[in-house]
Amino acid sequence: MFELVRNLMALLGVFTTVYVVGLTLIISWQASRDEARPVDAIVVLGTAQYNGRPSAVLAARLDHAISLYNQGVAPVLVTTGGSGRDSRFTEGGVGRTYAMGQGVPAGAILSEEGGASSWESLRNVAELLEARGWRRIVLVSDPFHMTRLKLMALGLGLEPSASPTRTSPISYRPAAEMFYVLREVAGVTVYVLTQAAESLL
């Protein structure tokens, strides 16, 4: 009995290692790709803002999204994210103000300001776009974030492609970037298991 348990534990260890390494490679592969193409809207995922100003990470995402807009990738830019610790501002609202300050017309910006997570933001964005008959989007965020975002967007009935920013401060800190990649391994796993559980209900 002891030997059987030991063998099962060994097999579980091998499976876990293969799974983590494989998913890490998938996340890294997706992070290296820029799939920007003509779509209905560019969706930039929010992150921290401070006193109404975007953090360096958020600014990098917004700058990339604005560049794609200026290249004609889409006629509309969607900023996302609710309020964090500072209830006076939302990430989506700060993103909208920042984009307008960079020359994007107010009429070309939609802002989602109720999401407390990537999932909630994308769910709200899907509703905004569905009302306009749009489904094709380019997702903008940090490279490590792209695999999970695409899975979520696909699950919401959207047609996503990914275009990660290359100027995020995180990308210049290999240890921090690896931490976020490993966190995404957990995030992707939780999302897939959650979706599987819901499909059984």
Secondary structure as the mmCIF struct_conf table of DSSP 4:
data_model
#
loop_
_struct_conf.conf_type_id
_struct_conf.id
_struct_conf.beg_label_comp_id
_struct_conf.beg_label_asym_id
_struct_conf.beg_label_seq_id
_struct_conf.end_label_comp_id
_struct_conf.end_label_asym_id
_struct_conf.end_label_seq_id
HELX_RH_AL_P HELX_RH_AL_P1 PHE A 2 ALA A 31
TURN_TY1_P TURN_TY1_P1 SER A 32 SER A 32
BEND BEND1 ASP A 40 ASP A 40
STRN STRN1 ALA A 41 VAL A 44
STRN STRN2 GLN A 49 TYR A 50
TURN_TY1_P TURN_TY1_P2 ASN A 51 GLY A 52
STRN STRN3 ARG A 53 PRO A 54
HELX_RH_AL_P HELX_RH_AL_P2 ALA A 56 ASN A 70
TURN_TY1_P TURN_TY1_P3 GLN A 71 GLY A 72
BEND BEND2 VAL A 73 VAL A 73
BEND BEND3 PRO A 75 PRO A 75
STRN STRN4 LEU A 77 THR A 79
BEND BEND4 ARG A 85 ARG A 85
TURN_TY1_P TURN_TY1_P4 SER A 87 ARG A 88
HELX_RH_AL_P HELX_RH_AL_P3 GLU A 91 GLY A 101
TURN_TY1_P TURN_TY1_P5 GLN A 102 GLY A 103
HELX_RH_3T_P HELX_RH_3T_P1 ALA A 106 ALA A 108
STRN STRN5 ILE A 109 SER A 111
BEND BEND5 ALA A 116 SER A 117
HELX_RH_AL_P HELX_RH_AL_P4 SER A 118 GLU A 130
TURN_TY1_P TURN_TY1_P6 ALA A 131 GLY A 133
STRN STRN6 ARG A 136 VAL A 140
BEND BEND6 SER A 141 SER A 141
HELX_RH_3T_P HELX_RH_3T_P2 PRO A 143 HIS A 145
HELX_RH_AL_P HELX_RH_AL_P5 MET A 146 GLY A 155
TURN_TY1_P TURN_TY1_P7 LEU A 156 GLY A 157
STRN STRN7 GLU A 159 ALA A 162
BEND BEND7 ARG A 166 ARG A 166
HELX_RH_3T_P HELX_RH_3T_P3 PRO A 169 TYR A 172
HELX_RH_AL_P HELX_RH_AL_P6 PRO A 174 LEU A 200
#
